[in-house]
Amino acid sequence: VLINNAGVGVIGLQESYTPDDYKRLFDVNVFGVQRMNRATIPHFRAQKRGLLVHVSSCLGRITIPFYGPYNSSKWAVEAMAENYRTELSSFGVEVALVEPGGFPTTFIDNLMRPSDKARNEQYGPMAGAPEAALTGFEAVLKSNPQQDPQEVAKALRNLVELPAGQRPFRTVVDNLGMGEPVTRYNEHLHELTKGIYTNFGTADMLTVKL
């Protein structure tokens, strides 16, 4: 089992993040995932079994203001996992996504701010909106103790412990309002994907061969 859990978050106006800022973010959130996958997949293919878990985010399914670069990186992880799912299914290798909402962890303490301060100042009063939004979100977390990060750990454990072939491709973990709509969105996407693959004669690639 490989669980790709490393990640860096952001808070700021998207335009104020330079290309170098994006590179630093993607080096952890996307390129790091690919490095780990490439190091692990040959062993999984050789033994005809294995589980690749990608910890994405509800923000890999939807976008909200002031998280633009993070949204982009998690959407990239979602696409990566979708493709690995189909390309590895004939080797008996399962691929899964876990999509948490926001949780009160040290992740919030290490959010990446944009480096172009001058560009940020051009937004006038709106320049302070990201930090105000973060303060509000932290207050929401404090008032909702049910948003316990242990729920993510439990979801990962449950996923690993399920028998091969019975693991869901996507698992949403959230109690703050994103979880239910994202789950519905995923269900619709599943049906659309199945239909498109059927039309192209590749539906068998969506099922792992054990």
PASEBA-1860 file (N, C-alpha, C; in nm, 3 decimals):
! residues 210
1> VLINNAGV> 0.085/-0.119/0.000/0.000/0.000/0.000/0.088/0.124/0.000 ~ 0.056/0.218/-0.088/0.120/0.349/-0.086/0.012/0.454/-0.063 ~ 0.029/0.536/0.040/-0.064/0.646/0.068/0.009/0.778/0.043 ~ -0.030/0.847/-0.061/0.027/0.978/-0.093/-0.047/1.084/-0.012 ~ 0.012/1.125/0.099/-0.056/1.215/0.192/0.011/1.352/0.204 ~ 0.134/1.366/0.156/0.205/1.493/0.170/0.134/1.601/0.091 ~ 0.127/1.721/0.146/0.060/1.829/0.075/0.085/1.964/0.140 ~ 0.078/2.068/0.058/0.093/2.206/0.104/-0.030/2.283/0.060
9> GVIGLQES> -0.084/2.365/0.150/-0.200/2.446/0.117/-0.161/2.590/0.088 ~ -0.258/2.670/0.048/-0.233/2.811/0.018/-0.347/2.895/0.075 ~ -0.320/3.025/0.084/-0.426/3.123/0.111/-0.380/3.254/0.050 ~ -0.452/3.302/-0.049/-0.411/3.426/-0.114/-0.479/3.445/-0.248 ~ -0.461/3.562/-0.305/-0.516/3.593/-0.436/-0.433/3.524/-0.544 ~ -0.499/3.456/-0.634/-0.430/3.371/-0.731/-0.328/3.448/-0.815 ~ -0.363/3.569/-0.857/-0.273/3.646/-0.944/-0.141/3.677/-0.875 ~ -0.140/3.684/-0.744/-0.020/3.721/-0.669/0.078/3.605/-0.653
17> YTPDDYKR> 0.037/3.485/-0.691/0.128/3.370/-0.689/0.207/3.368/-0.820 ~ 0.338/3.372/-0.810/0.423/3.372/-0.929/0.436/3.230/-0.984 ~ 0.486/3.216/-1.107/0.513/3.081/-1.158/0.606/3.001/-1.067 ~ 0.703/3.068/-1.004/0.790/2.996/-0.910/0.713/2.949/-0.788 ~ 0.617/3.029/-0.742/0.531/2.986/-0.631/0.457/2.858/-0.671 ~ 0.403/2.859/-0.791/0.331/2.741/-0.840/0.423/2.620/-0.847 ~ 0.545/2.641/-0.893/0.641/2.529/-0.903/0.667/2.468/-0.766 ~ 0.685/2.554/-0.665/0.711/2.502/-0.530/0.592/2.422/-0.479
25> LFDVNVFG> 0.473/2.473/-0.504/0.352/2.404/-0.459/0.334/2.271/-0.532 ~ 0.347/2.274/-0.663/0.327/2.152/-0.742/0.437/2.050/-0.718 ~ 0.556/2.096/-0.677/0.663/2.000/-0.651/0.624/1.905/-0.538 ~ 0.550/1.955/-0.441/0.503/1.870/-0.331/0.372/1.801/-0.368 ~ 0.274/1.879/-0.411/0.138/1.827/-0.426/0.117/1.739/-0.549 ~ 0.197/1.759/-0.653/0.178/1.684/-0.777/0.302/1.605/-0.815 ~ 0.415/1.674/-0.833/0.535/1.604/-0.877/0.583/1.504/-0.773 ~ 0.567/1.539/-0.644/0.605/1.445/-0.538/0.522/1.318/-0.543
33> VQRMNRAT> 0.394/1.333/-0.575/0.306/1.217/-0.588/0.353/1.129/-0.704 ~ 0.387/1.192/-0.817/0.434/1.114/-0.931/0.566/1.044/-0.901 ~ 0.655/1.111/-0.827/0.781/1.046/-0.791/0.756/0.922/-0.706 ~ 0.669/0.934/-0.608/0.639/0.820/-0.522/0.570/0.708/-0.600 ~ 0.477/0.745/-0.687/0.408/0.644/-0.767/0.506/0.568/-0.857 ~ 0.593/0.642/-0.922/0.689/0.576/-1.014/0.786/0.485/-0.940 ~ 0.815/0.519/-0.815/0.905/0.434/-0.736/0.836/0.306/-0.689 ~ 0.704/0.312/-0.677/0.628/0.201/-0.617/0.559/0.111/-0.718
41> IPHFRAQK> 0.505/0.169/-0.824/0.422/0.094/-0.918/0.493/-0.027/-0.980 ~ 0.621/-0.019/-1.017/0.684/-0.139/-1.074/0.675/-0.260/-0.982 ~ 0.686/-0.239/-0.851/0.676/-0.351/-0.755/0.532/-0.404/-0.752 ~ 0.435/-0.313/-0.756/0.295/-0.356/-0.757/0.263/-0.435/-0.884 ~ 0.312/-0.387/-0.998/0.285/-0.458/-1.123/0.348/-0.597/-1.122 ~ 0.469/-0.605/-1.067/0.539/-0.733/-1.065/0.468/-0.836/-0.978 ~ 0.409/-0.790/-0.868/0.341/-0.884/-0.778/0.192/-0.898/-0.808 ~ 0.145/-0.824/-0.911/0.006/-0.832/-0.955/-0.094/-0.791/-0.847
49> RGLLVHVS> -0.055/-0.702/-0.760/-0.147/-0.650/-0.659/-0.085/-0.528/-0.594 ~ -0.169/-0.449/-0.530/-0.122/-0.328/-0.463/-0.233/-0.225/-0.458 ~ -0.214/-0.127/-0.373/-0.314/-0.020/-0.356/-0.244/0.114/-0.351 ~ -0.278/0.200/-0.447/-0.229/0.338/-0.449/-0.340/0.429/-0.397 ~ -0.315/0.497/-0.287/-0.414/0.590/-0.231/-0.362/0.733/-0.248 ~ -0.444/0.817/-0.305/-0.409/0.958/-0.323/-0.499/1.042/-0.233 ~ -0.440/1.112/-0.137/-0.519/1.202/-0.053/-0.534/1.333/-0.130 ~ -0.652/1.354/-0.182/-0.683/1.473/-0.260/-0.751/1.573/-0.167
57> SCLGRITI> -0.866/1.622/-0.205/-0.939/1.720/-0.125/-1.076/1.742/-0.188 ~ -1.172/1.787/-0.108/-1.297/1.834/-0.167/-1.268/1.949/-0.264 ~ -1.157/2.019/-0.241/-1.118/2.128/-0.330/-1.049/2.077/-0.455 ~ -1.040/1.946/-0.470/-1.001/1.886/-0.597/-1.123/1.854/-0.681 ~ -1.241/1.884/-0.628/-1.367/1.861/-0.701/-1.439/1.992/-0.729 ~ -1.424/2.090/-0.638/-1.485/2.222/-0.654/-1.377/2.325/-0.626 ~ -1.407/2.451/-0.653/-1.313/2.559/-0.620/-1.381/2.660/-0.529 ~ -1.302/2.722/-0.443/-1.350/2.835/-0.363/-1.244/2.944/-0.368
65> PFYGPYNS> -1.283/3.070/-0.349/-1.188/3.180/-0.361/-1.071/3.167/-0.264 ~ -0.956/3.218/-0.310/-0.834/3.234/-0.231/-0.757/3.102/-0.214 ~ -0.798/2.997/-0.282/-0.726/2.869/-0.276/-0.686/2.823/-0.416 ~ -0.681/2.917/-0.512/-0.663/2.883/-0.652/-0.550/2.786/-0.684 ~ -0.425/2.815/-0.644/-0.316/2.723/-0.677/-0.335/2.585/-0.614 ~ -0.389/2.582/-0.493/-0.415/2.453/-0.428/-0.522/2.376/-0.504 ~ -0.630/2.446/-0.542/-0.733/2.384/-0.625/-0.670/2.319/-0.747 ~ -0.586/2.395/-0.817/-0.523/2.345/-0.939/-0.442/2.219/-0.913
73> SKWAVEAM> -0.367/2.218/-0.804/-0.281/2.103/-0.775/-0.364/1.979/-0.741 ~ -0.473/1.997/-0.669/-0.556/1.882/-0.633/-0.639/1.832/-0.751 ~ -0.679/1.922/-0.841/-0.745/1.876/-0.963/-0.647/1.793/-1.045 ~ -0.520/1.831/-1.044/-0.418/1.753/-1.115/-0.404/1.614/-1.054 ~ -0.406/1.606/-0.922/-0.396/1.475/-0.855/-0.517/1.389/-0.890 ~ -0.634/1.449/-0.895/-0.755/1.375/-0.933/-0.739/1.314/-1.073 ~ -0.690/1.394/-1.168/-0.671/1.345/-1.304/-0.565/1.235/-1.308 ~ -0.459/1.253/-1.231/-0.354/1.152/-1.224/-0.409/1.019/-1.175
81> AENYRTEL> -0.488/1.025/-1.069/-0.545/0.902/-1.012/-0.642/0.837/-1.110 ~ -0.723/0.919/-1.179/-0.817/0.864/-1.277/-0.743/0.783/-1.383 ~ -0.632/0.836/-1.431/-0.557/0.767/-1.536/-0.485/0.643/-1.483 ~ -0.426/0.653/-1.365/-0.362/0.534/-1.307/-0.465/0.424/-1.284 ~ -0.583/0.463/-1.244/-0.688/0.364/-1.221/-0.709/0.275/-1.343 ~ -0.718/0.337/-1.460/-0.745/0.260/-1.582/-0.620/0.189/-1.634 ~ -0.506/0.255/-1.624/-0.384/0.198/-1.682/-0.325/0.085/-1.599 ~ -0.365/0.076/-1.472/-0.311/-0.029/-1.384/-0.412/-0.138/-1.353
89> SSFGVEVA> -0.536/-0.123/-1.397/-0.640/-0.220/-1.359/-0.608/-0.361/-1.407 ~ -0.547/-0.375/-1.524/-0.518/-0.509/-1.577/-0.406/-0.578/-1.501 ~ -0.332/-0.501/-1.419/-0.222/-0.559/-1.340/-0.266/-0.595/-1.199 ~ -0.394/-0.579/-1.167/-0.443/-0.610/-1.034/-0.413/-0.503/-0.932 ~ -0.374/-0.384/-0.978/-0.339/-0.273/-0.888/-0.460/-0.181/-0.875 ~ -0.502/-0.156/-0.751/-0.615/-0.068/-0.724/-0.567/0.075/-0.697 ~ -0.647/0.170/-0.737/-0.618/0.311/-0.716/-0.739/0.374/-0.648 ~ -0.715/0.459/-0.548/-0.825/0.521/-0.474/-0.791/0.666/-0.442
97> LVEPGGFP> -0.896/0.746/-0.427/-0.885/0.885/-0.386/-0.960/0.905/-0.255 ~ -0.899/0.977/-0.162/-0.967/1.020/-0.040/-0.975/1.172/-0.047 ~ -1.096/1.226/-0.032/-1.120/1.369/-0.051/-1.170/1.434/0.078 ~ -1.078/1.479/0.163/-1.120/1.545/0.288/-1.164/1.689/0.263 ~ -1.245/1.739/0.356/-1.271/1.882/0.362/-1.160/1.946/0.444 ~ -1.186/2.063/0.502/-1.087/2.128/0.588/-1.096/2.075/0.730 ~ -0.980/2.053/0.790/-0.975/2.001/0.927/-0.876/2.082/1.010 ~ -0.896/2.087/1.143/-0.808/2.163/1.231/-0.677/2.089/1.258
105> TTFIDNLM> -0.582/2.103/1.167/-0.451/2.041/1.182/-0.343/2.146/1.159 ~ -0.217/2.106/1.172/-0.106/2.198/1.146/-0.096/2.236/0.999 ~ -0.171/2.168/0.913/-0.178/2.204/0.771/-0.214/2.352/0.757 ~ -0.306/2.399/0.840/-0.351/2.538/0.834/-0.239/2.633/0.878 ~ -0.153/2.587/0.967/-0.047/2.673/1.019/0.065/2.695/0.918 ~ 0.067/2.616/0.812/0.178/2.622/0.716/0.131/2.654/0.575 ~ 0.024/2.731/0.565/-0.026/2.768/0.433/0.071/2.860/0.360 ~ 0.084/2.840/0.232/0.176/2.918/0.149/0.108/3.047/0.103
113> RPSDKARN> 0.172/3.160/0.134/0.121/3.289/0.089/0.188/3.329/-0.043 ~ 0.124/3.414/-0.123/0.184/3.457/-0.250/0.305/3.545/-0.227 ~ 0.403/3.535/-0.317/0.527/3.610/-0.297/0.525/3.749/-0.362 ~ 0.433/3.773/-0.455/0.429/3.902/-0.524/0.342/4.000/-0.444 ~ 0.403/4.065/-0.347/0.329/4.156/-0.259/0.278/4.279/-0.336 ~ 0.357/4.327/-0.432/0.317/4.445/-0.507/0.190/4.417/-0.587 ~ 0.183/4.299/-0.648/0.063/4.262/-0.724/-0.057/4.249/-0.631 ~ -0.029/4.199/-0.513/-0.136/4.181/-0.415/-0.198/4.315/-0.375
121> EQYGPMAG> -0.110/4.417/-0.358/-0.157/4.548/-0.314/-0.245/4.616/-0.418 ~ -0.234/4.575/-0.544/-0.315/4.635/-0.649/-0.464/4.603/-0.633 ~ -0.495/4.506/-0.550/-0.634/4.469/-0.527/-0.702/4.558/-0.423 ~ -0.627/4.653/-0.366/-0.686/4.746/-0.271/-0.743/4.676/-0.149 ~ -0.864/4.714/-0.107/-0.924/4.653/0.013/-0.938/4.501/0.003 ~ -0.952/4.450/-0.120/-0.970/4.306/-0.136/-0.843/4.228/-0.103 ~ -0.730/4.297/-0.096/-0.604/4.229/-0.066/-0.608/4.159/0.070 ~ -0.688/4.212/0.161/-0.697/4.150/0.294/-0.804/4.044/0.306
129> APEAALTG> -0.879/4.023/0.199/-0.990/3.927/0.204/-0.947/3.783/0.231 ~ -0.835/3.736/0.173/-0.796/3.597/0.201/-0.771/3.570/0.349 ~ -0.699/3.660/0.416/-0.670/3.637/0.558/-0.797/3.645/0.642 ~ -0.887/3.735/0.603/-1.015/3.744/0.675/-1.095/3.616/0.657 ~ -1.091/3.561/0.536/-1.163/3.436/0.509/-1.103/3.321/0.591 ~ -0.971/3.320/0.603/-0.905/3.215/0.681/-0.944/3.225/0.828 ~ -0.947/3.346/0.881/-0.988/3.366/1.021/-1.130/3.314/1.042 ~ -1.218/3.344/0.948/-1.355/3.296/0.959/-1.364/3.145/0.953
137> FEAVLKSN> -1.282/3.084/0.867/-1.284/2.938/0.855/-1.233/2.872/0.982 ~ -1.129/2.930/1.042/-1.077/2.874/1.167/-1.183/2.881/1.277 ~ -1.263/2.987/1.277/-1.371/2.998/1.376/-1.476/2.890/1.352 ~ -1.505/2.862/1.226/-1.601/2.755/1.194/-1.549/2.621/1.243 ~ -1.422/2.596/1.223/-1.364/2.469/1.270/-1.376/2.455/1.421 ~ -1.349/2.563/1.494/-1.356/2.558/1.640/-1.497/2.531/1.690 ~ -1.596/2.577/1.614/-1.735/2.560/1.657/-1.797/2.430/1.606 ~ -1.717/2.349/1.535/-1.767/2.222/1.482/-1.670/2.109/1.518
145> PQQDPQEV> -1.674/2.064/1.645/-1.580/1.960/1.689/-1.597/1.828/1.615 ~ -1.711/1.809/1.547/-1.730/1.684/1.472/-1.636/1.676/1.351 ~ -1.577/1.791/1.313/-1.481/1.792/1.203/-1.344/1.752/1.259 ~ -1.335/1.626/1.297/-1.219/1.569/1.366/-1.125/1.506/1.264 ~ -0.997/1.546/1.262/-0.904/1.487/1.165/-0.890/1.336/1.177 ~ -0.927/1.281/1.293/-0.922/1.135/1.306/-1.018/1.067/1.209 ~ -1.119/1.141/1.163/-1.212/1.084/1.065/-1.141/1.051/0.934 ~ -1.042/1.131/0.899/-0.964/1.104/0.778/-0.879/0.979/0.798
153> AKALRNLV> -0.817/0.969/0.915/-0.736/0.850/0.946/-0.822/0.724/0.942 ~ -0.943/0.734/0.998/-1.034/0.619/0.997/-1.072/0.580/0.854 ~ -1.097/0.680/0.771/-1.135/0.652/0.632/-1.021/0.581/0.559 ~ -0.899/0.625/0.584/-0.783/0.560/0.522/-0.768/0.417/0.570 ~ -0.782/0.397/0.700/-0.771/0.262/0.756/-0.878/0.171/0.698 ~ -1.001/0.221/0.695/-1.111/0.139/0.643/-1.088/0.103/0.496 ~ -1.036/0.197/0.421/-1.009/0.172/0.280/-0.905/0.062/0.263 ~ -0.799/0.070/0.341/-0.693/-0.031/0.332/-0.743/-0.168/0.375
161> ELPAGQRP> -0.830/-0.171/0.476/-0.876/-0.299/0.530/-0.983/-0.367/0.446 ~ -1.045/-0.295/0.355/-1.145/-0.357/0.269/-1.080/-0.461/0.178 ~ -1.152/-0.567/0.145/-1.097/-0.669/0.054/-1.068/-0.609/-0.084 ~ -0.965/-0.659/-0.148/-0.932/-0.614/-0.283/-1.052/-0.633/-0.374 ~ -1.076/-0.534/-0.458/-1.189/-0.539/-0.549/-1.315/-0.477/-0.495 ~ -1.319/-0.448/-0.364/-1.438/-0.389/-0.302/-1.416/-0.245/-0.257 ~ -1.301/-0.190/-0.287/-1.269/-0.055/-0.241/-1.331/0.049/-0.335 ~ -1.396/0.151/-0.281/-1.449/0.257/-0.366/-1.335/0.339/-0.425
169> FRTVVDNL> -1.358/0.393/-0.544/-1.255/0.476/-0.606/-1.241/0.609/-0.532 ~ -1.354/0.668/-0.490/-1.351/0.796/-0.419/-1.418/0.783/-0.283 ~ -1.355/0.842/-0.181/-1.411/0.848/-0.046/-1.407/0.993/0.001 ~ -1.521/1.051/0.031/-1.530/1.189/0.078/-1.538/1.190/0.230 ~ -1.460/1.279/0.294/-1.461/1.290/0.440/-1.481/1.437/0.477 ~ -1.602/1.473/0.516/-1.630/1.613/0.551/-1.764/1.622/0.623 ~ -1.769/1.711/0.724/-1.893/1.735/0.799/-1.929/1.883/0.804 ~ -1.870/1.962/0.715/-1.892/2.107/0.720/-1.977/2.160/0.605
177> GMGEPVTR> -2.033/2.073/0.524/-2.119/2.121/0.417/-2.075/2.089/0.276 ~ -1.947/2.052/0.259/-1.901/2.016/0.125/-1.921/1.868/0.095 ~ -1.919/1.786/0.198/-1.919/1.641/0.180/-2.035/1.587/0.099 ~ -2.156/1.627/0.136/-2.274/1.571/0.068/-2.282/1.612/-0.078 ~ -2.268/1.742/-0.112/-2.274/1.778/-0.254/-2.159/1.720/-0.336 ~ -2.040/1.712/-0.278/-1.927/1.652/-0.351/-1.953/1.504/-0.376 ~ -2.011/1.436/-0.278/-2.045/1.294/-0.297/-2.145/1.277/-0.411 ~ -2.246/1.363/-0.415/-2.345/1.356/-0.524/-2.278/1.383/-0.659
185> YNEHLHEL> -2.191/1.481/-0.660/-2.117/1.514/-0.783/-2.035/1.394/-0.830 ~ -1.967/1.329/-0.736/-1.887/1.212/-0.770/-1.973/1.100/-0.827 ~ -2.091/1.082/-0.770/-2.181/0.976/-0.819/-2.224/1.002/-0.963 ~ -2.256/1.128/-0.993/-2.294/1.163/-1.130/-2.175/1.145/-1.225 ~ -2.057/1.187/-1.180/-1.938/1.173/-1.264/-1.908/1.026/-1.292 ~ -1.929/0.941/-1.192/-1.907/0.797/-1.210/-1.993/0.743/-1.324 ~ -2.119/0.782/-1.325/-2.209/0.734/-1.430/-2.170/0.790/-1.566 ~ -2.133/0.918/-1.570/-2.089/0.978/-1.696/-1.963/0.911/-1.749
193> TKGIYTNF> -1.867/0.888/-1.658/-1.743/0.823/-1.698/-1.768/0.684/-1.753 ~ -1.851/0.608/-1.683/-1.883/0.473/-1.727/-1.946/0.475/-1.866 ~ -2.036/0.571/-1.889/-2.100/0.582/-2.019/-2.003/0.615/-2.130 ~ -1.913/0.709/-2.103/-1.814/0.749/-2.204/-1.719/0.633/-2.235 ~ -1.672/0.565/-2.131/-1.582/0.451/-2.153/-1.653/0.341/-2.231 ~ -1.780/0.320/-2.202/-1.857/0.219/-2.275/-1.867/0.257/-2.422 ~ -1.891/0.385/-2.450/-1.902/0.431/-2.588/-1.772/0.410/-2.666 ~ -1.659/0.417/-2.595/-1.530/0.401/-2.661/-1.475/0.258/-2.649
201> GTADMLTV> -1.555/0.168/-2.593/-1.514/0.029/-2.584/-1.404/0.002/-2.484 ~ -1.391/0.087/-2.382/-1.284/0.071/-2.283/-1.338/0.057/-2.141 ~ -1.466/0.024/-2.125/-1.526/0.017/-1.992/-1.459/-0.087/-1.903 ~ -1.400/-0.191/-1.964/-1.334/-0.294/-1.884/-1.215/-0.240/-1.807 ~ -1.159/-0.127/-1.851/-1.043/-0.069/-1.782/-1.080/-0.005/-1.649 ~ -1.209/0.013/-1.624/-1.253/0.072/-1.498/-1.262/-0.029/-1.385 ~ -1.246/-0.157/-1.416/-1.257/-0.263/-1.316/-1.123/-0.332/-1.299 ~ -1.075/-0.338/-1.175/-0.946/-0.402/-1.149/-0.957/-0.552/-1.172
209> KL> -0.853/-0.609/-1.233/-0.850/-0.753/-1.262/-0.770/-0.822/-1.153 ~ -0.839/-0.899/-1.070/-0.774/-0.966/-0.957/-0.740/-1.110/-0.992
END
